[in-house]
Every structure is written in C-alpha cells, then in structure tokens.
Amino acid sequence: MTVYWRASVYYIAFWGAIGAFAGFISVRWTQLGITPAQLGILAIFGPIAGLTLAPILSRIADARGTHRVILANSLLLMGASLALGVFVQNFVGALILSVVTSIFACAVSPVGDGLIARMASNNGLQFGRIRLWGSFSFATISGIMGFVYAKTGYAPMFLLAGLGLMATAPLARKLEPSQDIDLEPDEVLRKTTSEAVVQPRLEQGLMVILLVNLLIGLGLGFVGPYYSVRISQLGGDATQIGLFYALIAFSELPSMQFEKRLAKRIGDAGTLLLAGILYSLAHLSYALAPNAQWMILTACLQGFAFGLFFVGSVRMVDARAGSLMSTLQGWRNAMLGGIAPLIGASVGAWLSGQSGIQSVFLLTTAMMVISSLAIYAARKKL
C-alpha cells in the first residue's frame, strides 16, 4: 500500500469511528437528565488533557521516535474506555467516562496529525488531500448512524465507536515514521540534541498561528456541546443531527482539497481570514435559525471554514516545526483543543444556564468576528 493510502485509510477508520458518536453524545446525555450546564462541565476534561498531557506525550514521541507506538496505544485505550459508555446511566458515570476517555484521547490529534503531515511533506503529497478522506468517512458514518439511532436509540453508539477506534490502532502502526526519527531510540536522543536536526523556527508567524488557534478555539469551545442540542430544541431528531454533521464534513472536502492552491493565490493569511469569516456567518445562522432544517442547510459554511482553517494551520505549523513535528502540533492543539475550549466550555456552560443556548451561539459569532479581525491585523506576519 502506498504512503498516500496508508495515511488515508488511517483517517478513514479513525474519523469514521468518531462520526459514530461525536454528533450524538450530547443528546444521549440530555436523555439521561444531564442539563446544559452539566454538558459544559463534561466538555472541560478534553481541553484539560489537551493542555497538560498532550504536549508532554508529543515531546516524548519526537524525542524517542515513538509516534506510532503512542498513537496506537492511545487509540486502543480510548476505544476501550469509550465502549464502557454503554453502562453509563447518570451524570456521575458520564463524568468518569469523560475524564478517562479524555486522558487516553489527548495525544491522538497532535501525534497523528503531526506524523501524517510530515509523511505528506517528505513524500511530496498534500496533507489536505489525505485528510479529506477523514472528513468523507466522518460525513458518511454520521449520516448513516443518524438513521440507525433514530431506530435503535443512542445506547449502541458507545460500543460501535469504541470497537472502531480499537480497530484503527493496527493502522497507526503502518504509518511511515518521520525521516527525522527513523532511528534507534538512543540514536534519536543523540540526534535531537545535535545541529544535524532541522530546528524549529520559533518566529512571529508561528506565534500568530498559535494565537489564531487560541481565538478560534475559544469560539468553538463556547458551543462545542450544544450543536445537537440546538437542533433538538428546533425540533430535529437523530436523523437530522446525523445529516447536520454529515453536511459539515462533506463540505470540508473541497476546501481541504484546494487549501494549498488557494493559499498560493491569496496567501496563508487570506485562507485563515476566509475561514474566520465563514465561521462567523455559520454561527450567526445557527443562532438565528427558525428550525432544524435551516441549521442543516447552512452547515456547509462551517465545513468550508474548518477545511481551510484546520489543514492550513497544520500545514503552516509543520513548515516551521523542524524536528519537533509533534511537539509544535501539540502546542497548536493545546491552543485549539486545550486552553481555548477549557475556558470556552466553562463560559458556555454558565451562559447557557443564564440565558439559554441561543445566546451561546451569538457569543461564538462575536468571537469569530474578533478572530477574523486579529488575523487581518497580523496578516503581514504570516
């Protein structure tokens, strides 16, 4: 199997497993009597792990050349813990599940994305054209499972998603090691302290990229647990929730495919700015949506935004990362998936309890506008 397809099949399996539960878990919790404010509490543990443990594990992976080992073991443990969700019946159980799963999941994104981004760079491939297979899989599985859960209820999703993640672990072992770390562990430790290794470029452009991830992460952190709950409030069912997430993911495909080509025309700052604008329009639409159908129809805006923002920021960080490919992706992930949603989930939980979920979407819209202004102000640094 070629490098392209090894990486693509990994993303197909991983994001398919994520698609089996990510869009539905909040509704399952509300069915168990968990309040919107408690949903915000459950959402903080992933960011805490992303801020504290993920950078440590990413640095170990870079220093010892154990990217594939850490990634495979993380997937196995994440899948096993998630499968236990079939036994959860109350907030305490959901709390324990959230803590354990967050710990095991925290290294998957920085290590996996960092490794595959470097694979793409080393082999003359475009990261976006590999990553889009993950979005295709997520969209397909989300749409299918929406129909399934409408018939069966949400309880089976934990077991299905858990088994899917565990099945992805062997695929992680098949990924290509970075050329910087395809050595014995002792030799890697010597090499990472020598001048032979390309050192990271800790310049202003990197700081801007991390700041943008922080700001957009804040906006997404406010509303993270509430997309499916908002659809339910507007009269949608499991089928429509699945369609919502499917349309977002399918809409990511063209922007991931053409992100690099677009960046050559309008610049890295231009692609990030366009993503910020699209994120703003999407969340304003959700806040003002009169029904679930309107949310589904406008979900494509969020998909376009995510494709540009995620692929662009991963690519930009990798270009500056040198030998610290997972470490700096860990920093990016700590901004986007750590400190930002940690703060955002807490604020979103408080605001949803005070003013309702619609107000959280309005707050996210404002945050995305601020993010866009910050990108424009710092455009010459990228």
VOPAGU-2260 file (C-alpha; in pm, 1 decimal, decimal comma):
REM VOPAGU-2260
SITE   aa  ch    i         X         Y         Z
SITE  MET   A    0       0,0       0,0       0,0
SITE  THR   A    1     137,3     343,4     -92,3
SITE  VAL   A    2     218,1     611,7     164,9
SITE  TYR   A    3     -82,8     811,4      46,6
SITE  TRP   A    4    -326,2     526,8     104,1
SITE  ARG   A    5    -174,4     414,4     434,4
SITE  ALA   A    6    -235,9     761,8     574,0
SITE  SER   A    7    -575,5     797,1     404,2
SITE  VAL   A    8    -704,5     461,4     529,6
SITE  TYR   A    9    -596,7     557,0     881,5
SITE  TYR   A   10    -804,3     876,2     857,8
SITE  ILE   A   11   -1098,3     685,6     708,4
SITE  ALA   A   12   -1102,5     443,2    1001,7
SITE  PHE   A   13   -1036,9     699,0    1274,8
SITE  TRP   A   14   -1283,6     964,1    1164,1
SITE  GLY   A   15   -1544,2     701,7    1081,9
SITE  ALA   A   16   -1528,7     587,3    1444,0
SITE  ILE   A   17   -1552,2     947,5    1564,1
SITE  GLY   A   18   -1850,7    1004,9    1335,8
SITE  ALA   A   19   -2034,8     720,3    1507,3
SITE  PHE   A   20   -2065,2     918,9    1830,9
SITE  ALA   A   21   -1935,4    1277,5    1821,9
SITE  GLY   A   22   -2251,8    1437,9    1691,1
SITE  PHE   A   23   -2485,2    1237,4    1911,7
SITE  ILE   A   24   -2328,5    1208,8    2254,6
SITE  SER   A   25   -2467,8    1536,3    2389,2
SITE  VAL   A   26   -2823,0    1433,1    2304,5
SITE  ARG   A   27   -2764,3    1097,3    2473,9
SITE  TRP   A   28   -2655,2    1280,9    2788,5
SITE  THR   A   29   -2963,8    1503,5    2784,5
SITE  GLN   A   30   -3179,2    1190,8    2758,5
SITE  LEU   A   31   -3020,3    1075,7    3085,0
SITE  GLY   A   32   -3125,5    1400,9    3255,2
SITE  ILE   A   33   -2796,2    1587,0    3222,0
SITE  THR   A   34   -2851,6    1964,3    3199,5
SITE  PRO   A   35   -2690,6    2204,6    2950,0
SITE  ALA   A   36   -2473,0    2345,3    3229,9
SITE  GLN   A   37   -2355,0    1992,0    3315,3
SITE  LEU   A   38   -2276,0    1934,2    2947,0
SITE  GLY   A   39   -2036,0    2224,4    2976,0
SITE  ILE   A   40   -1869,6    2057,6    3274,4
SITE  LEU   A   41   -1826,9    1732,2    3082,3
SITE  ALA   A   42   -1668,5    1926,4    2797,1
SITE  ILE   A   43   -1378,8    2067,7    3003,0
SITE  PHE   A   44   -1185,5    1744,0    3056,7
SITE  GLY   A   45   -1074,5    1701,4    2697,8
SITE  PRO   A   46    -926,1    2052,1    2695,7
SITE  ILE   A   47    -754,4    1995,7    3030,4
SITE  ALA   A   48    -586,6    1681,7    2895,9
SITE  GLY   A   49    -503,1    1858,7    2570,1
SITE  LEU   A   50    -338,0    2141,6    2760,6
SITE  THR   A   51    -142,2    1932,3    3011,6
SITE  LEU   A   52     -77,0    1575,8    2892,1
SITE  ALA   A   53     -79,8    1611,1    2513,5
SITE  PRO   A   54     227,8    1839,1    2487,7
SITE  ILE   A   55     424,2    1602,8    2714,4
SITE  LEU   A   56     334,8    1294,0    2511,4
SITE  SER   A   57     403,7    1478,4    2185,8
SITE  ARG   A   58     750,7    1577,8    2305,4
SITE  ILE   A   59     824,1    1219,1    2412,0
SITE  ALA   A   60     715,5    1097,7    2067,3
SITE  ASP   A   61     954,1    1342,4    1898,1
SITE  ALA   A   62    1245,1    1270,6    2131,6
SITE  ARG   A   63    1220,8     891,3    2123,8
SITE  GLY   A   64    1072,7     829,8    1781,2
SITE  THR   A   65     769,8     652,0    1928,0
SITE  HIS   A   66     495,5     831,9    1735,2
SITE  ARG   A   67     330,9     514,2    1608,0
SITE  VAL   A   68     350,9     334,5    1942,8
SITE  ILE   A   69     195,7     623,7    2135,5
SITE  LEU   A   70     -71,5     672,8    1869,7
SITE  ALA   A   71    -169,8     303,9    1852,9
SITE  ASN   A   72    -183,3     260,1    2230,0
SITE  SER   A   73    -385,0     580,5    2269,1
SITE  LEU   A   74    -640,8     455,9    2018,8
SITE  LEU   A   75    -670,6     118,4    2190,6
SITE  LEU   A   76    -723,5     269,6    2534,4
SITE  MET   A   77    -955,6     543,1    2406,9
SITE  GLY   A   78   -1169,8     284,6    2228,9
SITE  ALA   A   79   -1182,6      51,2    2528,3
SITE  SER   A   80   -1286,0     328,1    2765,5
SITE  LEU   A   81   -1547,8     466,5    2526,9
SITE  ALA   A   82   -1705,6     122,1    2484,3
SITE  LEU   A   83   -1779,7     122,9    2857,1
SITE  GLY   A   84   -2022,2     407,9    2793,4
SITE  VAL   A   85   -2295,1     150,2    2738,8
SITE  PHE   A   86   -2312,6     119,8    3119,2
SITE  VAL   A   87   -2346,3     493,0    3191,2
SITE  GLN   A   88   -2686,3     595,5    3325,6
SITE  ASN   A   89   -2629,3     925,3    3510,4
SITE  PHE   A   90   -2412,6    1234,6    3538,3
SITE  VAL   A   91   -2153,3    1069,2    3763,6
SITE  GLY   A   92   -2099,6     790,7    3511,2
SITE  ALA   A   93   -2074,8    1041,3    3227,6
SITE  LEU   A   94   -1824,5    1240,9    3431,2
SITE  ILE   A   95   -1599,9     939,2    3489,1
SITE  LEU   A   96   -1624,1     837,3    3123,5
SITE  SER   A   97   -1534,4    1190,2    3008,8
SITE  VAL   A   98   -1227,8    1205,6    3233,9
SITE  VAL   A   99   -1089,2     865,5    3135,9
SITE  THR   A  100   -1157,8     899,1    2763,7
SITE  SER   A  101   -1005,9    1248,8    2756,8
SITE  ILE   A  102    -681,8    1123,2    2910,3
SITE  PHE   A  103    -641,8     846,3    2653,7
SITE  ALA   A  104    -752,3    1061,4    2358,1
SITE  CYS   A  105    -535,6    1367,8    2419,1
SITE  ALA   A  106    -230,7    1257,3    2217,6
SITE  VAL   A  107    -418,0    1123,1    1915,5
SITE  SER   A  108    -457,5    1452,0    1728,8
SITE  PRO   A  109    -112,6    1611,9    1775,3
SITE  VAL   A  110      82,4    1290,0    1726,5
SITE  GLY   A  111    -132,2    1151,0    1443,5
SITE  ASP   A  112    -170,8    1476,8    1251,5
SITE  GLY   A  113     194,0    1569,9    1306,3
SITE  LEU   A  114     315,2    1234,0    1179,0
SITE  ILE   A  115      90,4    1234,9     872,1
SITE  ALA   A  116     165,5    1599,2     788,2
SITE  ARG   A  117     536,7    1513,1     789,4
SITE  MET   A  118     470,6    1198,6     582,9
SITE  ALA   A  119     298,4    1416,8     325,9
SITE  SER   A  120     583,4    1668,3     323,0
SITE  ASN   A  121     852,7    1400,6     293,7
SITE  ASN   A  122     676,1    1232,3       1,8
SITE  GLY   A  123     567,6    1540,4    -192,7
SITE  LEU   A  124     199,6    1495,3    -105,6
SITE  GLN   A  125     -62,3    1748,7       2,8
SITE  PHE   A  126    -179,7    1697,7     359,9
SITE  GLY   A  127    -526,4    1829,9     276,6
SITE  ARG   A  128    -580,7    1564,6       8,4
SITE  ILE   A  129    -505,3    1295,9     266,1
SITE  ARG   A  130    -706,6    1449,3     549,7
SITE  LEU   A  131   -1017,9    1494,3     336,0
SITE  TRP   A  132   -1072,5    1117,4     345,9
SITE  GLY   A  133   -1129,2    1152,7     718,9
SITE  SER   A  134   -1399,2    1410,8     656,3
SITE  PHE   A  135   -1557,9    1191,7     390,8
SITE  SER   A  136   -1567,8     899,4     633,7
SITE  PHE   A  137   -1700,0    1114,8     919,2
SITE  ALA   A  138   -1974,9    1252,7     696,1
SITE  THR   A  139   -2078,7     912,9     566,5
SITE  ILE   A  140   -2084,2     741,1     904,9
SITE  SER   A  141   -2259,2    1034,7    1076,2
SITE  GLY   A  142   -2533,3    1031,4     816,8
SITE  ILE   A  143   -2579,5     654,8     833,1
SITE  MET   A  144   -2574,4     639,2    1210,9
SITE  GLY   A  145   -2829,9     917,3    1236,1
SITE  PHE   A  146   -3078,3     689,2    1059,8
SITE  VAL   A  147   -2969,3     391,1    1271,2
SITE  TYR   A  148   -3000,3     571,4    1606,0
SITE  ALA   A  149   -3342,3     704,4    1506,2
SITE  LYS   A  150   -3449,9     337,7    1507,3
SITE  THR   A  151   -3240,1     192,1    1791,2
SITE  GLY   A  152   -3172,8     484,5    2024,7
SITE  TYR   A  153   -2826,8     610,6    2115,6
SITE  ALA   A  154   -2705,8     341,3    2355,3
SITE  PRO   A  155   -2525,1     125,3    2090,6
SITE  MET   A  156   -2306,3     413,7    1975,3
SITE  PHE   A  157   -2051,0     370,5    2256,0
SITE  LEU   A  158   -1975,4      10,9    2168,3
SITE  LEU   A  159   -1968,1      75,4    1793,4
SITE  ALA   A  160   -1737,8     375,1    1824,4
SITE  GLY   A  161   -1513,8     203,7    2078,1
SITE  LEU   A  162   -1463,6    -102,2    1858,8
SITE  GLY   A  163   -1395,5     123,6    1559,8
SITE  LEU   A  164   -1121,8     310,8    1744,9
SITE  MET   A  165    -959,1     -10,9    1862,6
SITE  ALA   A  166    -963,7    -140,1    1504,7
SITE  THR   A  167    -778,8     175,8    1396,5
SITE  ALA   A  168    -479,1     102,9    1621,3
SITE  PRO   A  169    -313,1    -150,4    1383,9
SITE  LEU   A  170    -342,8     105,0    1102,2
SITE  ALA   A  171    -149,7     355,8    1312,7
SITE  ARG   A  172     135,3     105,4    1330,1
SITE  LYS   A  173     150,3     101,1     949,3
SITE  LEU   A  174     212,7     475,2     913,0
SITE  GLU   A  175     551,6     583,3     785,8
SITE  PRO   A  176     795,6     708,5    1051,4
SITE  SER   A  177     935,1    1056,1    1001,3
SITE  GLN   A  178    1270,4    1071,2     823,7
SITE  ASP   A  179    1392,3    1271,2    1121,5
SITE  ILE   A  180    1323,5     985,8    1363,2
SITE  ASP   A  181    1365,8     665,1    1164,7
SITE  LEU   A  182    1644,9     561,9    1402,6
SITE  GLU   A  183    1702,4     359,3    1713,6
SITE  PRO   A  184    1581,0     538,7    2030,3
SITE  ASP   A  185    1931,5     604,7    2167,8
SITE  GLU   A  186    2044,7     746,2    1835,9
SITE  VAL   A  187    1734,6     965,5    1820,6
SITE  LEU   A  188    1814,7    1115,9    2160,4
SITE  ARG   A  189    2168,2    1198,1    2044,2
SITE  LYS   A  190    2045,0    1335,3    1713,4
SITE  THR   A  191    1778,8    1559,6    1862,3
SITE  THR   A  192    2049,1    1748,4    2052,0
SITE  SER   A  193    2281,3    1788,5    1753,7
SITE  GLU   A  194    2296,9    2050,9    1483,9
SITE  ALA   A  195    2212,2    1786,4    1223,3
SITE  VAL   A  196    1844,3    1813,0    1302,7
SITE  VAL   A  197    1646,9    2095,4    1146,7
SITE  GLN   A  198    1548,7    2315,9    1437,9
SITE  PRO   A  199    1202,0    2471,4    1467,5
SITE  ARG   A  200    1151,7    2829,2    1355,7
SITE  LEU   A  201    1007,0    2999,8    1661,6
SITE  GLU   A  202     928,4    3322,0    1477,9
SITE  GLN   A  203     642,0    3567,1    1472,3
SITE  GLY   A  204     446,0    3372,3    1211,5
SITE  LEU   A  205     426,8    3069,9    1439,3
SITE  MET   A  206     310,9    3285,6    1728,5
SITE  VAL   A  207      35,5    3430,3    1507,8
SITE  ILE   A  208     -79,0    3082,6    1402,9
SITE  LEU   A  209     -95,6    2971,0    1766,4
SITE  LEU   A  210    -288,3    3287,7    1858,9
SITE  VAL   A  211    -538,7    3226,0    1578,4
SITE  ASN   A  212    -589,1    2868,6    1701,1
SITE  LEU   A  213    -650,0    3005,5    2050,3
SITE  LEU   A  214    -909,0    3259,6    1936,6
SITE  ILE   A  215   -1099,6    3027,1    1703,6
SITE  GLY   A  216   -1073,8    2753,7    1966,1
SITE  LEU   A  217   -1243,1    2986,2    2214,2
SITE  GLY   A  218   -1531,4    3039,8    1975,5
SITE  LEU   A  219   -1574,2    2668,8    1909,4
SITE  GLY   A  220   -1532,8    2591,3    2278,5
SITE  PHE   A  221   -1835,7    2801,3    2370,0
SITE  VAL   A  222   -2071,3    2596,0    2153,1
SITE  GLY   A  223   -1895,8    2258,1    2135,1
SITE  PRO   A  224   -2150,2    2057,3    2336,9
SITE  TYR   A  225   -2457,8    2236,2    2202,4
SITE  TYR   A  226   -2487,4    2184,0    1824,6
SITE  SER   A  227   -2700,6    1871,5    1850,1
SITE  VAL   A  228   -2889,3    2010,5    2149,3
SITE  ARG   A  229   -2975,3    2321,6    1946,4
SITE  ILE   A  230   -3105,2    2104,1    1661,4
SITE  SER   A  231   -3319,1    1910,3    1910,8
SITE  GLN   A  232   -3456,2    2236,3    2052,5
SITE  LEU   A  233   -3556,0    2336,7    1699,7
SITE  GLY   A  234   -3748,9    2012,2    1650,9
SITE  GLY   A  235   -3480,5    1793,9    1489,5
SITE  ASP   A  236   -3432,8    1422,1    1555,1
SITE  ALA   A  237   -3135,8    1182,9    1533,8
SITE  THR   A  238   -3163,8    1164,9    1154,7
SITE  GLN   A  239   -3135,7    1542,0    1121,6
SITE  ILE   A  240   -2847,2    1558,5    1367,6
SITE  GLY   A  241   -2663,2    1300,0    1157,3
SITE  LEU   A  242   -2736,2    1497,6     839,7
SITE  PHE   A  243   -2609,9    1817,8    1001,8
SITE  TYR   A  244   -2271,7    1667,9    1086,9
SITE  ALA   A  245   -2256,3    1485,6     755,4
SITE  LEU   A  246   -2308,2    1807,4     560,7
SITE  ILE   A  247   -2038,1    1984,6     763,4
SITE  ALA   A  248   -1791,8    1706,1     691,8
SITE  PHE   A  249   -1878,8    1672,4     322,0
SITE  SER   A  250   -1835,4    2048,0     286,1
SITE  GLU   A  251   -1482,3    2017,5     422,3
SITE  LEU   A  252   -1375,9    1809,3     122,6
SITE  PRO   A  253   -1336,7    2084,3    -140,7
SITE  SER   A  254   -1170,7    2330,7      98,3
SITE  MET   A  255    -923,7    2064,2     214,6
SITE  GLN   A  256    -857,2    1962,9    -145,4
SITE  PHE   A  257    -780,3    2315,6    -264,7
SITE  GLU   A  258    -648,8    2486,1      52,4
SITE  LYS   A  259    -285,5    2483,5     -59,6
SITE  ARG   A  260    -374,0    2605,7    -409,0
SITE  LEU   A  261    -589,9    2881,0    -261,1
SITE  ALA   A  262    -310,0    2981,2     -22,3
SITE  LYS   A  263     -77,4    3033,3    -319,8
SITE  ARG   A  264    -324,7    3284,8    -459,9
SITE  ILE   A  265    -442,3    3477,1    -153,7
SITE  GLY   A  266    -170,6    3387,3      95,3
SITE  ASP   A  267    -177,4    3197,2     423,9
SITE  ALA   A  268    -334,4    3495,6     597,5
SITE  GLY   A  269    -604,8    3510,1     331,3
SITE  THR   A  270    -708,7    3148,6     381,0
SITE  LEU   A  271    -725,0    3189,0     759,5
SITE  LEU   A  272    -922,3    3512,4     724,0
SITE  LEU   A  273   -1170,4    3347,6     488,2
SITE  ALA   A  274   -1212,6    3064,9     740,7
SITE  GLY   A  275   -1283,4    3316,0    1018,2
SITE  ILE   A  276   -1547,3    3492,5     809,5
SITE  LEU   A  277   -1719,9    3166,3     719,8
SITE  TYR   A  278   -1716,4    3054,3    1083,7
SITE  SER   A  279   -1881,1    3387,4    1178,8
SITE  LEU   A  280   -2157,2    3350,1     921,3
SITE  ALA   A  281   -2222,9    2986,9    1015,0
SITE  HIS   A  282   -2271,9    3052,1    1385,1
SITE  LEU   A  283   -2481,5    3362,8    1326,6
SITE  SER   A  284   -2703,4    3145,0    1108,4
SITE  TYR   A  285   -2731,6    2881,5    1383,2
SITE  ALA   A  286   -2820,6    3144,6    1641,2
SITE  LEU   A  287   -3098,0    3288,6    1424,8
SITE  ALA   A  288   -3219,9    2960,3    1272,4
SITE  PRO   A  289   -3600,5    2929,2    1280,7
SITE  ASN   A  290   -3590,8    2548,7    1254,0
SITE  ALA   A  291   -3360,4    2247,8    1232,8
SITE  GLN   A  292   -3374,5    2243,0     854,2
SITE  TRP   A  293   -3219,4    2589,0     839,1
SITE  MET   A  294   -2928,4    2475,7    1056,0
SITE  ILE   A  295   -2869,8    2178,6     828,2
SITE  LEU   A  296   -2878,3    2390,0     511,3
SITE  THR   A  297   -2623,3    2640,6     643,9
SITE  ALA   A  298   -2390,2    2380,0     795,4
SITE  CYS   A  299   -2183,7    2387,0     475,5
SITE  LEU   A  300   -2040,8    2724,6     582,7
SITE  GLN   A  301   -1884,0    2564,0     887,3
SITE  GLY   A  302   -1749,2    2279,2     676,8
SITE  PHE   A  303   -1579,3    2515,7     432,9
SITE  ALA   A  304   -1433,5    2708,2     726,8
SITE  PHE   A  305   -1299,1    2402,3     905,3
SITE  GLY   A  306   -1132,0    2262,0     595,3
SITE  LEU   A  307    -942,7    2583,8     530,3
SITE  PHE   A  308    -856,5    2651,4     892,4
SITE  PHE   A  309    -751,3    2304,2    1004,9
SITE  VAL   A  310    -549,9    2199,1     701,6
SITE  GLY   A  311    -395,6    2544,3     671,4
SITE  SER   A  312    -288,2    2571,9    1033,9
SITE  VAL   A  313    -145,6    2216,3    1044,9
SITE  ARG   A  314      47,3    2281,6     722,3
SITE  MET   A  315     178,8    2616,8     842,5
SITE  VAL   A  316     295,1    2473,6    1174,2
SITE  ASP   A  317     466,3    2177,4    1007,4
SITE  ALA   A  318     656,4    2412,9     775,4
SITE  ARG   A  319     806,5    2577,6    1084,8
SITE  ALA   A  320     840,2    2269,8    1308,0
SITE  GLY   A  321    1173,1    2117,8    1203,0
SITE  SER   A  322    1238,1    1803,4    1406,1
SITE  LEU   A  323     965,9    1891,3    1659,2
SITE  MET   A  324     681,0    1793,1    1431,7
SITE  SER   A  325     453,1    1652,5    1702,1
SITE  THR   A  326     570,2    1892,7    1972,0
SITE  LEU   A  327     464,4    2204,7    1783,9
SITE  GLN   A  328     145,7    2036,4    1665,7
SITE  GLY   A  329      93,3    1966,8    2035,1
SITE  TRP   A  330     129,3    2338,6    2104,7
SITE  ARG   A  331    -122,8    2412,8    1831,3
SITE  ASN   A  332    -356,8    2150,2    1971,5
SITE  ALA   A  333    -307,2    2289,6    2324,3
SITE  MET   A  334    -435,4    2625,2    2195,7
SITE  LEU   A  335    -720,6    2490,6    1983,1
SITE  GLY   A  336    -817,2    2188,0    2192,0
SITE  GLY   A  337    -673,9    2278,8    2533,3
SITE  ILE   A  338    -681,6    2621,1    2691,5
SITE  ALA   A  339    -936,9    2767,2    2447,6
SITE  PRO   A  340   -1217,4    2512,5    2495,6
SITE  LEU   A  341   -1131,3    2483,5    2866,2
SITE  ILE   A  342   -1221,6    2848,0    2907,1
SITE  GLY   A  343   -1488,6    2835,2    2637,3
SITE  ALA   A  344   -1674,0    2533,8    2777,2
SITE  SER   A  345   -1690,1    2693,5    3120,9
SITE  VAL   A  346   -1821,9    3021,3    2981,6
SITE  GLY   A  347   -2065,5    2838,7    2752,6
SITE  ALA   A  348   -2197,4    2628,8    3040,5
SITE  TRP   A  349   -2254,8    2938,2    3255,5
SITE  LEU   A  350   -2415,1    3138,7    2974,5
SITE  SER   A  351   -2643,8    2853,7    2865,5
SITE  GLY   A  352   -2770,8    2827,6    3221,7
SITE  GLN   A  353   -2826,8    3203,3    3246,5
SITE  SER   A  354   -2958,1    3298,3    2902,9
SITE  GLY   A  355   -3017,6    2980,6    2704,4
SITE  ILE   A  356   -2828,2    2803,7    2430,7
SITE  GLN   A  357   -2910,2    3057,8    2159,4
SITE  SER   A  358   -2704,1    3319,2    2344,3
SITE  VAL   A  359   -2402,1    3086,4    2336,0
SITE  PHE   A  360   -2416,5    3078,6    1956,0
SITE  LEU   A  361   -2433,0    3458,7    1947,6
SITE  LEU   A  362   -2124,5    3473,3    2169,9
SITE  THR   A  363   -1940,8    3237,5    1934,4
SITE  THR   A  364   -2035,0    3458,7    1641,1
SITE  ALA   A  365   -1879,1    3757,6    1817,7
SITE  MET   A  366   -1565,1    3555,5    1897,0
SITE  MET   A  367   -1527,1    3450,0    1534,5
SITE  VAL   A  368   -1554,1    3813,2    1423,8
SITE  ILE   A  369   -1280,7    3904,9    1672,5
SITE  SER   A  370   -1068,3    3617,7    1538,2
SITE  SER   A  371   -1110,9    3745,9    1183,6
SITE  LEU   A  372   -1005,7    4096,9    1286,5
SITE  ALA   A  373    -697,8    3957,1    1461,1
SITE  ILE   A  374    -598,0    3761,0    1151,1
SITE  TYR   A  375    -634,4    4070,9     936,3
SITE  ALA   A  376    -429,3    4280,7    1178,7
SITE  ALA   A  377    -147,6    4023,1    1187,3
SITE  ARG   A  378    -160,8    3928,7     817,6
SITE  LYS   A  379     189,4    4061,7     738,4
SITE  LYS   A  380     346,5    3826,5     995,8
SITE  LEU   A  381     233,0    3510,1     811,8
